[in-house]
């Protein structure tokens, strides 16, 4: 993913979940809770995304205790998340005309 490009749903929810620092298992639970169970993320997908999001500077390692690594969203990640939120909101707004069709 390059900056300015739409995020995948998984990326969006990882960043949204990391608005409060958390570790991998906690992130999987938080994403499930945020989506009412609609989105479940396995460890392979999650840790692949964590690596990718770290490389582009959207998240960073907060602390490491024993075997647990806790991550948090960076300012750059917050800006990207907000941009994506606004983009998605506009998509929904643009589609409201569908509600008037029979």
PLY file of the C-alpha trace (Angstrom):
ply
format ascii 1.0
element vertex 102
property float x
property float y
property float z
element edge 101
property int vertex1
property int vertex2
end_header
0.00 0.00 0.00
1.32 3.42 -0.84
0.21 6.63 0.79
-2.97 8.08 -0.63
-4.23 4.67 -1.76
-7.39 3.15 -0.26
-6.72 0.80 2.64
-7.84 -2.77 2.82
-10.52 -3.48 5.39
-7.98 -5.40 7.47
-5.52 -2.49 7.52
-8.27 -0.08 8.49
-9.32 -2.21 11.45
-5.77 -2.84 12.67
-5.13 0.91 12.72
-8.50 1.60 14.32
-7.84 -1.02 17.00
-4.41 0.50 17.68
-5.85 3.85 18.67
-5.12 2.27 22.03
-1.89 0.27 22.38
-2.31 -3.49 22.30
-0.57 -6.79 21.56
-1.40 -9.28 18.81
-3.97 -11.44 20.58
-5.61 -8.36 22.08
-5.81 -6.81 18.61
-7.58 -9.88 17.21
-10.15 -9.66 20.01
-10.57 -5.88 19.68
-11.14 -6.11 15.92
-13.75 -8.82 16.47
-15.43 -6.61 19.10
-15.29 -3.44 16.97
-17.00 -5.23 14.10
-19.53 -7.19 16.13
-17.85 -10.41 15.00
-18.15 -9.56 11.29
-14.36 -9.41 10.89
-12.11 -12.04 12.42
-8.40 -11.91 11.81
-6.02 -14.80 12.12
-2.46 -14.47 13.36
-0.88 -14.85 9.91
-2.89 -11.97 8.45
-2.43 -9.82 11.53
1.33 -10.21 11.86
1.81 -9.71 8.13
-0.09 -6.44 8.40
1.81 -5.38 11.51
5.09 -5.82 9.62
3.77 -3.88 6.63
2.30 -1.07 8.75
5.56 -0.74 10.68
7.54 -0.47 7.43
5.40 2.40 6.18
5.49 4.13 9.55
1.81 3.81 10.50
2.47 1.84 13.70
5.41 1.27 15.99
6.48 -1.05 18.76
5.45 0.48 22.10
7.04 -2.08 24.41
8.11 -5.69 24.60
7.48 -7.82 27.70
8.59 -11.46 27.69
6.99 -12.75 24.49
4.42 -9.99 24.06
4.97 -7.02 21.80
2.64 -4.07 22.23
2.09 -1.77 19.26
0.58 1.68 18.85
-0.48 3.89 15.99
1.84 6.76 15.01
0.81 10.30 14.08
1.34 9.36 10.43
-0.92 6.36 10.95
-3.58 8.49 12.63
-3.58 10.88 9.67
-3.89 7.98 7.22
-6.70 6.41 9.27
-8.61 9.69 9.41
-8.16 10.19 5.66
-9.50 6.69 5.00
-12.42 7.26 7.40
-13.36 10.44 5.52
-13.06 8.64 2.17
-15.34 5.82 3.34
-17.82 8.30 4.77
-17.97 10.06 1.40
-18.57 6.75 -0.37
-21.56 6.10 1.88
-22.85 9.64 1.37
-22.53 9.30 -2.40
-24.47 6.04 -2.31
-27.44 7.40 -0.37
-29.34 7.89 -3.61
-29.68 4.11 -3.71
-32.05 4.33 -0.76
-34.53 6.23 -2.94
-34.66 3.57 -5.65
-37.47 1.05 -5.70
0 1
1 2
2 3
3 4
4 5
5 6
6 7
7 8
8 9
9 10
10 11
11 12
12 13
13 14
14 15
15 16
16 17
17 18
18 19
19 20
20 21
21 22
22 23
23 24
24 25
25 26
26 27
27 28
28 29
29 30
30 31
31 32
32 33
33 34
34 35
35 36
36 37
37 38
38 39
39 40
40 41
41 42
42 43
43 44
44 45
45 46
46 47
47 48
48 49
49 50
50 51
51 52
52 53
53 54
54 55
55 56
56 57
57 58
58 59
59 60
60 61
61 62
62 63
63 64
64 65
65 66
66 67
67 68
68 69
69 70
70 71
71 72
72 73
73 74
74 75
75 76
76 77
77 78
78 79
79 80
80 81
81 82
82 83
83 84
84 85
85 86
86 87
87 88
88 89
89 90
90 91
91 92
92 93
93 94
94 95
95 96
96 97
97 98
98 99
99 100
100 101
